[in-house]
C-alpha cells in the first residue's frame, strides 16, 4: 500500500468487503452527517446479521478471550465504516478518522480494554494510513446491548 492509495483501494488490497449496514436495534440511525463530520452510532460486531459470540470479556473460563474480543472490535469498525459509506457513497470522501470510542463488556477483573479496542484502531490505520490515526477512548462497561462483548463508534471528517 502506498500513501497515495485511496481507502477504497486499500480495502480491495486487503481483501475486505464492507458488510451491509447493520439494521438499528432501537430508535436511531446508523450514522448521521453534520457539516463536514459523520458520527456513527455504536456498532456491534454483527456478522451476517448475528452476533458471533456474546458475554463478558476476560481471562477466565467462560469469558470471551481478549484476542477474540479484539477481532470483534475490528468487525465493529467494519460495520461503522459501512455506516459511513452509506452516507458518503465512498470512503474516499473521508479526510481523516477523528475519534474512536470503544466499549468493552468486561469481567470486573479485566483491565485490557485498550488492547481489545486496538482491533478497531489497527483496521482504521490499515484502511486510511496516516489519516486513520485518531483520538480514542476504550471503556469497560458492565453490559452492552444484546450482551455483545464490544461496541465501537466513530467520528470521521469529510474532505472539503
Phi and psi in degrees as a GROMACS rama.xvg file:
@    title "Ramachandran Plot"
@    xaxis  label "Phi"
@    yaxis  label "Psi"
@TYPE xy
-106.313  164.106  UNK-2
-62.9492  -25.9657  UNK-3
-85.6541  -5.86093  UNK-4
-70.4732  132.12  UNK-5
-73.0118  158.074  UNK-6
-57.1717  -38.8505  UNK-7
-64.7319  -39.969  UNK-8
-66.8014  -37.5516  UNK-9
-63.2559  -41.6212  UNK-10
-55.702  -46.006  UNK-11
-63.1807  -43.5594  UNK-12
-60.4189  -36.5504  UNK-13
-80.9242  -6.98023  UNK-14
71.9891  27.8094  UNK-15
-102.236  127.717  UNK-16
-109.401  122.291  UNK-17
-66.3265  143.148  UNK-18
-74.042  169.551  UNK-19
-63.6414  154.182  UNK-20
-64.234  129.91  UNK-21
-66.3424  134.337  UNK-22
-66.8468  137.066  UNK-23
-58.7225  143.835  UNK-24
-96.1904  3.53455  UNK-25
-156.392  -158.716  UNK-26
-91.0208  82.807  UNK-27
-161.522  172.147  UNK-28
-104.307  146.908  UNK-29
-62.2177  -30.5845  UNK-30
-156.887  151.436  UNK-31
-135.375  135.973  UNK-32
-97.6282  134.78  UNK-33
-135.352  109.421  UNK-34
62.085  -125.172  UNK-35
-98.8073  19.8565  UNK-36
-122.55  148.561  UNK-37
-119.381  129.025  UNK-38
-110.801  124.891  UNK-39
-94.2108  152.222  UNK-40
-69.3547  163.291  UNK-41
-59.8453  128.351  UNK-42
-106.677  127.56  UNK-43
-85.7449  165.687  UNK-44
-82.5119  49.4954  UNK-45
-63.7099  136.738  UNK-46
-137.731  119.085  UNK-47
63.725  28.2911  UNK-48
83.8645  4.90054  UNK-49
-137.428  158.709  UNK-50
-82.2066  126.604  UNK-51
-69.975  -22.9361  UNK-52
-157.774  160.479  UNK-53
-133.633  167.185  UNK-54
117.092  -176.163  UNK-55
-86.4161  151.346  UNK-56
-93.3792  137.392  UNK-57
177.982  -176.148  UNK-58
-96.6051  -11.9491  UNK-59
-88.3222  163.194  UNK-60
-57.7155  143.97  UNK-61
86.1814  -3.37316  UNK-62
-107.393  161.103  UNK-63
-74.8696  120.695  UNK-64
-63.5959  146.483  UNK-65
-55.7947  -36.597  UNK-66
-68.2959  -34.5278  UNK-67
-67.7867  -43.6643  UNK-68
-62.6223  -36.1166  UNK-69
-62.0681  -42.0229  UNK-70
-64.0166  -36.5594  UNK-71
-67.218  -36.1221  UNK-72
-63.4016  -36.8635  UNK-73
-61.3264  -43.9163  UNK-74
-62.4783  -41.1839  UNK-75
-57.9066  -44.3824  UNK-76
-63.7104  -38.9109  UNK-77
-61.758  -42.1028  UNK-78
-64.6508  -37.9597  UNK-79
-65.8641  -40.857  UNK-80
-64.1915  -36.4046  UNK-81
-62.4517  -39.1644  UNK-82
-66.2828  -40.5268  UNK-83
-61.7461  -49.4548  UNK-84
-61.0207  -30.9546  UNK-85
-62.9966  -24.3614  UNK-86
-95.6885  -30.9753  UNK-87
-99.9055  -18.7583  UNK-88
85.0257  -22.7273  UNK-89
-162.403  143.914  UNK-90
-72.6844  -12.0301  UNK-91
-66.0607  -14.9943  UNK-92
-77.4432  -10.4635  UNK-93
-84.1071  122.946  UNK-94
-81.0655  -38.7509  UNK-95
-166.908  156.087  UNK-96
-87.1839  123.224  UNK-97
-92.1975  -47.9603  UNK-98
-148.22  142.817  UNK-99
-123.642  133.964  UNK-100
-121.56  123.46  UNK-101
-118.606  133.743  UNK-102
-113.169  132.149  UNK-103
-122.628  118.302  UNK-104
-70.4874  108.505  UNK-105
-114.843  139.156  UNK-106
-60.0195  144.772  UNK-107
-54.8232  -26.5995  UNK-108
-90.6513  -3.35643  UNK-109
-86.568  128.84  UNK-110
-126.558  17.2953  UNK-111
-96.9854  29.279  UNK-112
-54.9182  -42.7644  UNK-113
-57.7515  -39.1417  UNK-114
-65.3634  -37.1755  UNK-115
-64.2139  -48.5555  UNK-116
-69.6507  -17.3409  UNK-117
-56.9658  -25.4371  UNK-118
-57.7548  -39.2836  UNK-119
-75.3999  -45.7594  UNK-120
-62.2891  -42.2809  UNK-121
-62.5694  -43.6112  UNK-122
-59.0542  -44.8716  UNK-123
-63.1546  -35.9382  UNK-124
-65.7818  -40.0859  UNK-125
-63.4948  -39.0339  UNK-126
-81.4847  -41.8904  UNK-127
-107.575  -3.86216  UNK-128
60.5167  -137.729  UNK-129
-59.5878  -30.3268  UNK-130
-71.1405  -8.52853  UNK-131
-92.7043  -3.61515  UNK-132
-74.3514  127.842  UNK-133
-141.859  165.308  UNK-134
-77.9768  156.86  UNK-135
-156.761  149.496  UNK-136
-124.405  140.309  UNK-137
-128.002  109.631  UNK-138
-118.55  130.794  UNK-139
-85.6106  133.743  UNK-140
-131.872  163.035  UNK-141
-72.491  -39.8144  UNK-142
-158.433  151.322  UNK-143
-121.47  163.691  UNK-144
-52.5772  140.598  UNK-145
59.1922  18.5872  UNK-146
63.8725  28.441  UNK-147
-64.3976  145.557  UNK-148
-75.7701  -24.9895  UNK-149
-151.232  152.679  UNK-150
-144.816  139.68  UNK-151
-133.587  139.045  UNK-152
-127.49  153.838  UNK-153
-127.265  153.115  UNK-154
-124.371  124.099  UNK-155
-123.648  148.271  UNK-156
-100.903  136.48  UNK-157
-92.2116  150.796  UNK-158
-67.2948  147.89  UNK-159
